Amino acid sequence: MQQWRTYRRVQIAHEICNYIQYHAPMAKEKTVYVCSDCGGNSPKWLGKCPACNAWNTLIESVADNPSAVKNRFASLAKTAEIATLGEIDAVDMARIPTGHEELDRVLGGGMVEGGVVLIGGDPGIGKSTLLLQALDSLQRSGQHTLYVTGEESGAQVALRARRLGLDGSQVKVLAEIQLEKILATLESTRPDIAVIDSIQTVYSDQLSSAPGSVAQVRECAAHLTRAAKASGVSIVLVGHVTKEGALAGPRVLEHMVDTVLYFEGDTHSSFRLVRAIKNRFGAVNEIGVFAMTEKGLKGVSNPSAIFLSQHAEPVPGSCVMVTLEGTRPLLVEIQALVDSGGPSPRRLSVGLDRDRLAMLLAVLHRHAGVACMDQDVFVNAVGGVRISEPAADLAVLLAITSSLRGKPLPKGFFAFGEVGLAGEVRPAPRGQERLREAAKLGFSVALVPKANAPKKAIEGLTVHAVERVEQAMELVRSLG
């Protein structure tokens, strides 16, 4: 009897354990909130990120198991010894031309061995098209290339290549999104240049979060960057952009790479701009200008023609200026429209800083006696170009005054110079190059700061130098 009771207790205990095992609720996965801007973590949702103070950027994601991802960079880490700068052998980075002059200009001369480039832009603007053309040119010049696509199949990439006229292209294509397989392919094939299109589609088995999440993007980019530095392969990462036009993913993604390029332009227009925001191997804010054709993107050798409107005769409210984009001087037309406004006149600008426009209107009123207090003022930089340098100040004031008076500026006229709050006209950097570029394109009359006046006359160009805003306005009235 005692043995039967013992047996029965053991049987009941087994039944209870089985019931708990199959019917008890599973443990809930631990979640954390990750900032989409900086990648910082928070155990609970907050309106403002505690790391970077950005609002509404915390996104819920599954916490990674520390034991599963421990030492995941151990295979990439290499021991290093301390050395002085004088002992380190340093040589200039060799450039690999891509076959596209405008792209090479933005990159600082071409691709660099072991360099990592991040290129972003709106969907359909031409990122994949340009990179496929560049890879084909590099392959034809003897470079080993690899195109890793995570958004298209190999057949789709081949169809696009045929539409671009790249028949018989020998560019190797890999349709894969798993990071470990991509790294294994890079190790086995040893390409010179590889394109990852796009980084938001790549995922690592080491993490449980979905592809495109902050953790996956940061982790995959870190692995690819370390692989590029270790093997010497040049890697181009294609990145998505947010609604605001910034690169999607954490901001640390831009700090990891060597070069950051942005594709700009309207998808309804045939022209595209590629701007360098960061470049460890070249000039920053350099731009490349491309035209979209049936055979893909073609470089524009004379981009100033894009930013100048073709007026048969001078029109009121238009003034041409010479701006610097990296090392390249560009002629851009500034247009202004001054119209009678209501009780709350508007100040709108496209391609120029709106706050600086308000400041220039105050300077124009105080020092030149031109009042626009009851007028709507609209200012636009033609061609969709963005001008951030203050050298556009003088051209903006002249365009506004021309529109207000209803009188056009002389034919072949251009101006540049920074305007201060005291009404002084300050010099612009590299003024001689600006003057020579305008003279080369047929402009004949220039209004520039006195410090930018050339010591030696430029053939076919009449230069008027001024020190104050009021002098510039009196000079323009005499010319008109």
C-alpha positions as CSV (number, residue, x, y, z in Angstrom):
1,M,0.0,0.0,0.0
2,Q,2.8,2.4,0.9
3,Q,4.6,1.6,-2.4
4,W,1.4,2.3,-4.4
5,R,1.0,5.7,-2.7
6,T,4.6,6.6,-3.5
7,Y,4.1,5.6,-7.1
8,R,0.9,7.7,-7.3
9,R,2.7,10.8,-5.9
10,V,5.5,10.4,-8.5
11,Q,2.8,10.0,-11.3
12,I,0.9,13.1,-10.2
13,A,4.2,15.1,-10.1
14,H,5.0,14.1,-13.7
15,E,1.5,15.0,-14.8
16,I,1.9,18.5,-13.2
17,C,5.3,19.0,-14.8
18,N,3.9,18.0,-18.2
19,Y,0.9,20.3,-17.8
20,I,3.1,23.3,-16.9
21,Q,5.5,22.6,-19.8
22,Y,2.8,22.5,-22.4
23,H,0.2,24.9,-21.0
24,A,2.1,27.5,-19.1
25,P,2.5,30.8,-21.0
26,M,5.9,31.3,-22.7
27,A,8.2,34.0,-21.3
28,K,7.8,37.3,-23.1
29,E,10.7,38.5,-25.1
30,K,12.4,41.4,-23.6
31,T,12.1,44.6,-25.6
32,V,14.1,47.8,-25.7
33,Y,13.5,51.2,-27.3
34,V,16.2,52.2,-29.8
35,C,16.7,55.8,-31.1
36,S,16.5,55.9,-34.9
37,D,18.9,58.9,-35.0
38,C,21.8,58.0,-32.7
39,G,21.1,54.3,-31.9
40,G,20.9,54.9,-28.2
41,N,18.9,52.4,-26.0
42,S,16.2,53.0,-23.4
43,P,14.4,50.4,-21.3
44,K,11.0,52.2,-21.8
45,W,9.5,54.6,-24.3
46,L,10.3,58.3,-23.8
47,G,9.2,61.3,-25.9
48,K,12.8,62.5,-26.1
49,C,15.9,60.3,-26.6
50,P,18.1,60.5,-23.5
51,A,21.3,60.2,-25.6
52,C,20.8,62.8,-28.4
53,N,17.7,64.7,-27.1
54,A,15.8,64.1,-30.4
55,W,12.0,63.9,-30.1
56,N,9.8,61.0,-31.1
57,T,12.7,58.8,-32.4
58,L,12.5,55.8,-30.0
59,I,11.3,52.7,-31.7
60,E,10.5,49.4,-30.0
61,S,12.6,46.4,-30.9
62,V,13.5,43.0,-29.4
63,A,16.5,43.0,-27.1
64,D,19.4,40.9,-28.3
65,N,20.7,38.0,-26.2
66,P,24.1,39.1,-24.9
67,S,25.5,35.5,-24.9
68,A,24.6,35.0,-28.5
69,V,26.4,38.1,-29.8
70,K,29.3,38.2,-27.4
71,N,32.6,38.8,-29.1
72,R,31.1,38.9,-32.6
73,F,33.9,41.2,-33.7
74,A,36.6,38.9,-32.4
75,S,37.3,37.5,-35.8
76,L,37.8,40.9,-37.3
77,A,40.0,42.3,-34.5
78,K,43.7,42.4,-35.1
79,T,46.5,43.1,-32.6
80,A,48.3,46.4,-33.1
81,E,51.4,48.0,-31.6
82,I,52.0,51.6,-30.6
83,A,54.1,53.5,-33.1
84,T,55.0,57.2,-33.6
85,L,53.7,59.1,-36.7
86,G,57.3,59.3,-38.0
87,E,57.7,55.5,-38.0
88,I,54.4,54.8,-39.9
89,D,54.8,54.3,-43.6
90,A,52.2,56.5,-45.2
91,V,51.7,56.9,-49.0
92,D,49.1,58.8,-50.9
93,M,45.9,56.8,-51.6
94,A,45.8,55.5,-55.2
95,R,42.7,56.5,-57.1
96,I,40.7,54.1,-59.2
97,P,38.8,56.2,-61.9
98,T,35.2,55.1,-62.3
99,G,35.0,56.2,-66.0
100,H,32.5,59.0,-65.1
101,E,34.3,62.3,-64.7
102,E,31.5,63.9,-62.6
103,L,31.4,61.0,-60.2
104,D,35.2,61.0,-59.9
105,R,35.0,64.7,-59.1
106,V,32.7,64.1,-56.2
107,L,34.7,61.2,-54.9
108,G,37.9,63.3,-55.0
109,G,39.5,61.6,-58.0
110,G,38.0,58.1,-57.9
111,M,37.6,55.1,-55.7
112,V,40.1,54.4,-52.9
113,E,41.4,51.0,-51.9
114,G,39.6,50.0,-48.7
115,G,37.3,53.0,-48.8
116,V,33.7,52.8,-47.8
117,V,31.2,55.1,-49.6
118,L,27.6,55.7,-48.5
119,I,25.3,57.1,-51.2
120,G,21.7,58.1,-50.5
121,G,18.8,59.6,-52.4
122,D,15.1,59.4,-53.1
123,P,13.7,56.2,-54.7
124,G,14.0,56.2,-58.4
125,I,16.4,59.1,-58.6
126,G,19.2,57.0,-60.2
127,K,21.5,55.6,-57.5
128,S,21.4,52.0,-58.8
129,T,21.6,53.2,-62.4
130,L,24.8,55.3,-61.8
131,L,26.5,52.6,-59.8
132,L,25.7,49.9,-62.3
133,Q,27.2,52.1,-65.1
134,A,30.3,52.8,-62.9
135,L,30.8,49.1,-62.2
136,D,30.6,48.2,-65.9
137,S,33.2,50.9,-66.7
138,L,35.5,49.7,-63.9
139,Q,35.1,46.1,-65.0
140,R,36.0,47.0,-68.6
141,S,39.1,48.8,-67.3
142,G,40.3,45.6,-65.7
143,Q,38.9,45.8,-62.2
144,H,37.1,42.9,-60.5
145,T,33.6,44.1,-59.5
146,L,30.7,42.7,-57.6
147,Y,27.1,44.0,-57.4
148,V,25.2,42.7,-54.4
149,T,21.5,43.3,-54.7
150,G,18.9,42.9,-52.0
151,E,16.0,44.7,-53.6
152,E,16.0,43.1,-57.0
153,S,16.7,39.7,-58.5
154,G,19.6,39.0,-60.8
155,A,17.2,38.9,-63.8
156,Q,15.9,42.4,-63.0
157,V,19.5,43.8,-62.8
158,A,20.3,42.1,-66.1
159,L,17.3,43.7,-67.7
160,R,18.2,47.1,-66.4
161,A,21.8,46.7,-67.7
162,R,20.4,45.9,-71.2
163,R,18.2,49.0,-71.1
164,L,21.3,51.0,-70.3
165,G,23.1,49.6,-73.3
166,L,25.5,47.5,-71.2
167,D,25.2,44.4,-73.4
168,G,27.6,41.6,-72.5
169,S,28.6,43.2,-69.2
170,Q,30.9,40.9,-67.1
171,V,29.9,42.5,-63.8
172,K,29.3,39.8,-61.2
173,V,25.9,39.9,-59.5
174,L,24.9,38.3,-56.2
175,A,21.2,38.5,-55.0
176,E,21.7,38.0,-51.3
177,I,20.7,39.8,-48.1
178,Q,22.3,37.7,-45.4
179,L,25.4,39.4,-44.1
180,E,27.4,36.3,-43.3
181,K,27.0,35.0,-46.9
182,I,27.9,38.4,-48.3
183,L,31.1,38.5,-46.2
184,A,32.0,34.9,-47.3
185,T,31.5,35.9,-50.9
186,L,33.7,38.9,-50.5
187,E,36.4,36.7,-48.9
188,S,36.3,34.1,-51.6
189,T,36.0,36.3,-54.8
190,R,38.2,39.2,-53.6
191,P,36.7,41.9,-55.8
192,D,38.3,45.3,-56.1
193,I,35.0,47.2,-55.9
194,A,31.7,45.9,-54.4
195,V,28.3,47.6,-54.2
196,I,25.7,46.7,-51.6
197,D,22.3,47.8,-52.7
198,S,20.9,48.5,-50.2
199,I,22.2,48.4,-46.6
200,Q,18.6,48.5,-45.3
201,T,17.9,45.1,-46.8
202,V,20.9,43.3,-45.3
203,Y,20.5,41.4,-42.0
204,S,22.8,39.4,-39.7
205,D,21.9,36.1,-38.1
206,Q,23.6,37.3,-34.9
207,L,20.7,39.7,-34.3
208,S,17.0,38.9,-33.8
209,S,15.7,42.2,-35.1
210,A,14.2,42.7,-38.6
211,P,16.2,43.9,-41.6
212,G,16.2,47.7,-41.8
213,S,16.1,48.2,-38.0
214,V,18.6,50.4,-36.3
215,A,20.5,47.5,-34.8
216,Q,20.7,45.6,-38.1
217,V,21.8,48.6,-40.1
218,R,24.5,49.6,-37.6
219,E,25.7,46.1,-37.2
220,C,25.9,45.2,-40.9
221,A,27.6,48.5,-41.8
222,A,30.2,48.0,-39.1
223,H,31.0,44.4,-40.3
224,L,31.2,45.6,-43.9
225,T,33.4,48.5,-43.0
226,R,35.8,46.4,-41.0
227,A,35.9,43.9,-43.8
228,A,36.8,46.6,-46.3
229,K,39.6,47.9,-44.2
230,A,41.0,44.4,-43.6
231,S,40.8,43.2,-47.2
232,G,41.3,46.4,-49.2
233,V,38.1,46.1,-51.2
234,S,36.3,49.3,-51.9
235,I,32.6,49.1,-50.8
236,V,29.7,51.3,-51.8
237,L,26.7,51.2,-49.6
238,V,23.3,52.4,-51.0
239,G,21.1,53.9,-48.3
240,H,17.5,54.9,-48.1
241,V,16.4,58.3,-47.1
242,T,13.6,59.5,-44.8
243,K,10.7,61.8,-45.6
244,E,12.9,64.8,-44.6
245,G,15.5,63.7,-47.1
246,A,18.1,62.6,-44.6
247,L,19.8,59.2,-44.7
248,A,17.7,56.6,-42.9
249,G,19.2,54.7,-40.0
250,P,21.3,55.9,-37.1
251,R,23.6,58.9,-37.5
252,V,26.5,56.7,-36.5
253,L,26.2,55.1,-40.0
254,E,27.6,58.3,-41.5
255,H,30.5,58.4,-39.1
256,M,31.5,54.8,-39.9
257,V,32.1,55.4,-43.6
258,D,34.7,57.5,-45.4
259,T,32.5,59.3,-47.9
260,V,28.8,60.3,-47.8
261,L,27.1,61.3,-51.1
262,Y,23.6,62.6,-51.6
263,F,21.6,62.3,-54.8
264,E,19.5,65.5,-55.3
265,G,17.1,66.6,-57.9
266,D,13.5,66.3,-58.9
267,T,12.5,62.9,-60.4
268,H,10.4,64.8,-63.0
269,S,13.5,66.7,-64.2
270,S,16.3,65.2,-66.3
271,F,19.1,66.7,-64.2
272,R,20.6,65.1,-61.1
273,L,23.1,66.5,-58.6
274,V,25.4,64.3,-56.5
275,R,26.8,66.2,-53.5
276,A,29.6,65.1,-51.2
277,I,28.7,65.8,-47.6
278,K,31.7,64.0,-46.1
279,N,34.9,62.9,-47.8
280,R,38.0,61.8,-46.0
281,F,39.9,61.6,-49.3
282,G,38.6,64.7,-51.1
283,A,36.9,68.1,-50.9
284,V,33.6,68.5,-49.1
285,N,30.5,70.0,-50.7
286,E,31.8,69.0,-54.2
287,I,29.0,68.3,-56.6
288,G,28.7,66.3,-59.8
289,V,26.0,67.1,-62.4
290,F,24.3,64.4,-64.4
291,A,21.6,64.3,-67.0
292,M,19.2,61.3,-67.2
293,T,18.9,59.9,-70.7
294,E,17.6,56.7,-72.2
295,K,21.0,55.2,-71.8
296,G,21.4,56.1,-68.2
297,L,23.1,59.0,-66.5
298,K,25.6,61.2,-68.4
299,G,27.9,63.8,-66.9
300,V,27.2,67.5,-67.7
301,S,30.4,69.2,-68.7
302,N,29.0,72.8,-68.4
303,P,26.6,72.8,-65.4
304,S,26.3,76.6,-65.3
305,A,24.0,76.3,-68.3
306,I,21.5,74.4,-66.2
307,F,21.2,77.1,-63.5
308,L,20.8,80.0,-66.0
309,S,17.5,80.8,-67.5
310,Q,17.4,81.5,-71.2
311,H,16.0,85.1,-71.4
312,A,16.0,86.7,-74.8
313,E,16.2,90.1,-73.0
314,P,17.0,91.0,-69.4
315,V,13.9,90.8,-67.1
316,P,13.3,92.5,-63.8
317,G,14.0,90.6,-60.6
318,S,16.9,88.5,-62.1
319,C,20.5,88.6,-61.1
320,V,23.3,86.1,-61.9
321,M,25.9,85.3,-59.2
322,V,28.9,83.0,-59.1
323,T,28.9,80.4,-56.3
324,L,31.5,77.8,-55.3
325,E,30.5,74.2,-55.0
326,G,33.6,72.5,-53.6
327,T,36.4,73.5,-56.1
328,R,34.0,74.3,-59.0
329,P,32.7,77.9,-59.6
330,L,29.1,77.8,-60.9
331,L,27.0,80.6,-62.3
332,V,23.5,80.6,-60.8
333,E,20.6,82.9,-61.5
334,I,18.9,84.4,-58.5
335,Q,15.3,85.4,-59.1
336,A,13.2,87.6,-56.9
337,L,9.6,88.6,-57.0
338,V,8.3,91.5,-54.9
339,D,4.5,91.9,-54.8
340,S,2.0,93.9,-52.7
341,G,1.2,91.9,-49.6
342,G,-1.4,92.0,-46.9
343,P,-1.2,92.8,-43.3
344,S,1.3,89.9,-42.8
345,P,3.7,90.0,-45.8
346,R,5.4,86.7,-46.6
347,R,9.1,86.0,-47.0
348,L,9.8,82.8,-48.9
349,S,13.0,81.4,-50.3
350,V,13.8,78.3,-52.3
351,G,17.5,77.2,-52.3
352,L,18.5,80.0,-49.9
353,D,18.3,80.5,-46.2
354,R,15.0,82.1,-45.2
355,D,16.4,83.7,-42.0
356,R,19.2,85.3,-44.0
357,L,16.6,86.7,-46.4
358,A,14.9,88.5,-43.6
359,M,18.2,89.9,-42.4
360,L,19.1,91.2,-45.9
361,L,15.7,92.9,-46.2
362,A,16.4,94.7,-42.9
363,V,19.9,95.8,-44.2
364,L,18.4,97.0,-47.5
365,H,15.9,99.2,-45.6
366,R,18.3,100.6,-43.0
367,H,21.3,101.3,-45.2
368,A,19.9,101.7,-48.7
369,G,16.5,103.2,-48.0
370,V,14.6,100.5,-49.9
371,A,11.6,99.4,-47.9
372,C,9.7,96.1,-48.4
373,M,7.8,96.1,-45.1
374,D,4.4,95.8,-46.8
375,Q,5.5,93.6,-49.7
376,D,5.6,89.9,-50.3
377,V,9.2,88.8,-51.2
378,F,9.9,85.5,-53.0
379,V,13.4,84.5,-53.8
380,N,14.5,81.4,-55.8
381,A,17.7,79.9,-57.0
382,V,17.1,78.6,-60.5
383,G,17.7,74.9,-61.3
384,G,17.0,73.5,-57.8
385,V,20.5,74.3,-56.5
386,R,21.0,75.0,-52.8
387,I,23.3,78.0,-52.0
388,S,24.6,78.0,-48.5
389,E,27.5,80.5,-48.8
390,P,26.9,84.2,-47.9
391,A,28.5,85.3,-51.2
392,A,25.0,85.3,-52.6
393,D,23.9,88.2,-50.4
394,L,24.7,91.0,-52.9
395,A,23.0,89.2,-55.8
396,V,19.8,88.7,-53.7
397,L,19.6,92.4,-52.8
398,L,20.1,93.4,-56.4
399,A,17.4,91.0,-57.6
400,I,14.9,92.2,-55.0
401,T,15.6,95.9,-55.9
402,S,15.3,95.1,-59.6
403,S,11.9,93.5,-59.0
404,L,10.7,96.3,-56.8
405,R,11.7,99.0,-59.3
406,G,10.5,97.0,-62.3
407,K,13.8,97.6,-64.1
408,P,16.1,94.8,-65.3
409,L,19.8,94.7,-64.6
410,P,22.1,95.3,-67.6
411,K,22.7,92.4,-70.0
412,G,25.8,90.3,-69.2
413,F,25.7,91.5,-65.5
414,F,26.6,89.4,-62.5
415,A,27.5,90.1,-58.8
416,F,28.7,88.3,-55.7
417,G,29.7,89.4,-52.2
418,E,28.7,89.0,-48.5
419,V,26.7,91.8,-46.9
420,G,27.1,92.5,-43.2
421,L,24.6,94.0,-40.8
422,A,26.5,97.3,-40.8
423,G,25.9,97.6,-44.6
424,E,29.4,96.7,-45.6
425,V,30.1,94.4,-48.6
426,R,32.7,91.8,-47.6
427,P,34.9,89.8,-50.0
428,A,34.1,86.2,-51.1
429,P,36.8,83.5,-51.2
430,R,38.5,82.8,-54.5
431,G,37.1,85.8,-56.2
432,Q,39.5,85.7,-59.1
433,E,38.3,82.2,-60.1
434,R,34.7,83.4,-60.0
435,L,35.5,86.3,-62.3
436,R,37.4,84.2,-64.8
437,E,34.6,81.6,-64.9
438,A,32.0,84.3,-65.6
439,A,34.2,86.0,-68.3
440,K,34.7,82.6,-69.9
441,L,30.9,82.2,-70.3
442,G,30.5,85.6,-71.9
443,F,29.5,87.9,-69.0
444,S,30.8,91.4,-69.4
445,V,29.8,93.5,-66.3
446,A,30.6,92.6,-62.7
447,L,29.8,94.1,-59.3
448,V,32.1,92.7,-56.6
449,P,33.5,93.7,-53.2
450,K,36.5,96.0,-53.3
451,A,38.8,93.3,-51.9
452,N,37.9,91.0,-54.8
453,A,38.7,93.6,-57.5
454,P,41.4,92.1,-59.8
455,K,44.8,93.7,-59.9
456,K,45.1,92.8,-63.6
457,A,42.3,93.5,-66.0
458,I,40.4,90.5,-67.3
459,E,39.8,90.6,-71.0
460,G,36.2,91.4,-71.9
461,L,35.1,92.1,-68.3
462,T,34.3,95.4,-66.7
463,V,34.6,95.1,-62.9
464,H,32.9,97.6,-60.5
465,A,34.1,97.4,-56.9
466,V,32.1,98.6,-54.0
467,E,32.5,98.7,-50.2
468,R,28.9,99.5,-49.1
469,V,25.4,98.5,-50.0
470,E,24.3,102.0,-50.8
471,Q,27.2,102.3,-53.3
472,A,26.1,99.1,-55.0
473,M,22.5,100.5,-55.3
474,E,23.7,103.8,-56.7
475,L,26.0,102.1,-59.2
476,V,23.2,99.8,-60.5
477,R,20.9,102.8,-60.9
478,S,23.5,104.5,-63.0
479,L,24.1,101.4,-65.1
480,G,20.3,100.9,-65.7
